[in-house]
C-alpha cells in the first residue's frame, strides 16, 4: 500500500518516493497527478514551503537547529503578495516592502512550485491534512550526528546514500533505478536523495516526527506553517 511518501520538486515536475513496506519511485508532472494516482495515503512529506503568510517561525527555528554550515539551506519563502509576480526585481521589491527583506534568487525560482503546492492544498482539503512541509537536511540530521558535505558534491551524495542504505537497503535500489531511468535535466541526484530521506522519515508516522514549531501555526486559508522531520 502507498501509505507514505516523500516528494521533492525538480525540473521535470515532482520526484516522489511512495510506499511503506515496499517503495516505488516516480517522476510526476504535477501534485494533482500524484494525488490522483497514489491513494490511499497516510502521510506525505514535501520539500517546498507550505503556508505562505509573512515571516514564519519554522525557518528561524530550523536555522537554530542546524549546524552553521547547513543554515544557508533554509531560505525564507516569498511573502504571499509577491508570489504571483513574474519579474524578479519587482517581486523582490514587494517582498522587501512587506517583510523588510529582499527575495533570494532561490526563492524566486521556486515560486512556480510554491504556487502549485499551495494552490493544490487549498483545493484539496484532505491533502492539506496529510501533507507536511519538511526539509531534507533536518531529516538527515536526525539520522547522523555528523555534518554532511554539500549534497551536490560526490562525497555529499555518497555519505547520504550510505546513511539511507543502512536505514533501509531498498533505498539504494531506488536511487540507482531512478538515476538510470531519468535524465539529469529532469531529475538531479540530490532531488532523488531528498525524496528518499523524506519518504523514509514519513514512514515514522505523525507520532514519530519532530516539529518546528512544536505547535503548528496556520494561514488564514488554513494551511499549516510547520516543518516536520
SULTA-V625230 format. One record per helix or strand of 3 or more residues. SS is the DSSP state (H for helix, E for strand). FROM is the first residue (numbers start at 0). TO is the last residue. If there is no record, write none. Layout:
BEGIN
ss:SS from:FROM to:TO
ss:SS from:FROM to:TO
END
This chain:
BEGIN
ss:E from:3 to:9
ss:E from:12 to:18
ss:E from:22 to:27
ss:H from:30 to:36
ss:E from:42 to:46
ss:H from:56 to:64
ss:H from:67 to:72
ss:H from:79 to:81
ss:H from:87 to:98
ss:H from:104 to:122
ss:H from:124 to:129
ss:E from:130 to:133
ss:H from:135 to:142
ss:H from:153 to:166
ss:H from:169 to:180
ss:H from:188 to:201
ss:H from:205 to:207
ss:E from:210 to:217
ss:E from:223 to:227
END
